[in-house]
Amino acid sequence: MKWYTKVWAFPLMLVNFFASIVFILCAFSHYIPAAKFPVISLAGLAFPFALAAVVAFLVFWFVFYRRYCWLSFLTLLICSWEIYTMCPINLKRQIPPKEGFKVLSYNVYSGNVTSSNVKKDNEVLNYIGKLDADIVCLQECNNEAFRAYEKEDGWMHKYPYRSYDVGNYSSPKGHLVVCLSKYPILSRRIVSFEGSDNGAQVYEILVEGDTVALFNCHLQSFGLNDEDKDAYNDILTRPKDNVATSRTKTLVKKLRDAGVKRALQADGLRKEIDECSAPYIIVCGDFNDTPLSYTHHVLTRKLSDAHTRSGNGFDFSYNRNHMYFRIDHILASRNLTPYACKVDRSIKISDHYPIHCTFVKKEK
């Protein structure tokens, strides 16, 4: 290497090394207990940005000095499973078999479906009816609105089995969950979270002779206001000017505190899943956490992520304020084979996109 090449190559290689260390931390942050190390556990949120930096270095060295490609390549190799978890490529399982049953999970955002607008051309209601999933799990739902829609000449007759939220965690903030099913709902129980308006319901559903335990979840929200969201956008556009501001510190504190609560909620749900005796299990809903989070890691120790096994790409499910993350998930026991899991970006009325997947039962 010539001396003038060393002048720019060596310092840039040090920056590449730093970016690789940060990326590895982001990739494996989901192993870190959020309740004990809350700030470090937030590193998973920066995964897409760190991945872009490592890939950019790989392309740069390949074009200008290929001998230095090894660092970025090795980094990507070490984190290959985490990359696949976040951004899978599944060319198979894209055509669901006829014997499968489709599950839809959708945070409809309280206010998009109310008792006063169910008679109108409601985009959310039309979407649910058109998709025609076998089981519909909704979050941030208005119970009275769907009770009112039962009286309309719509699609509700296709779902003779309905479970509305009357849990003790219910609040006017809209953290309610609803389940609509074409299959009999045998039972339901509430999973409430101490000190939170969020919660979950567990339904036992009889699907073609077999019991499926379905968890419809809405885990701890970040609780960000407009100022917090503006601070986040400022960090993205002008990181040097905003990394140490009071607004940024407030944002990080809210993210940290919400992450701690979700970690405890995930531990509680994991215990419920471990004690579940049903032959098939599905856990879906708004987790408010990414695939590389402690929450997701805890819940997938026994279950598989339907998007990782049958989806394609990042497929972010939150769509506002440049917070493009997949925080809505469908997890299932490994004796359920997922097909064509998709975050559907065709409807933008809510701040979440719906996610749906078709499952086929294996032999018990």
Secondary structure, 3 states (H helix, E strand, C coil): CCHHHHHHHHHHHHHHHHHHHHHHHHHCHHHCCCCCCHHHHHHHHHHHHHHHHHHHHHHHHHHHCHHHHHHHHHHHHHCHHHHHHHCCCCCCCCCCCCCCEEEEEEECCCCCCCCCCCCCCCHHHHHHHHHCCCEEEEECCCHHHHHHHCCCCCCHHHCCEEECCCCCCCCCCCCCEEEEECCCEEEEEEEECCCCCCEEEEEEEEECCEEEEEEEEECCCCCCCHHHHHHHHHHHHCHHHHCCCHHHHHHHHHHHHHHHHHHHHHHHHHHHHHCCCCCEEEEEEECCCCCCCHHHHHHCCCEEEHHHHHCCCCCCCECCCCCCCCCEEEEEECCEEEEEEEECCCCCCCCECCEEEEEEECCC
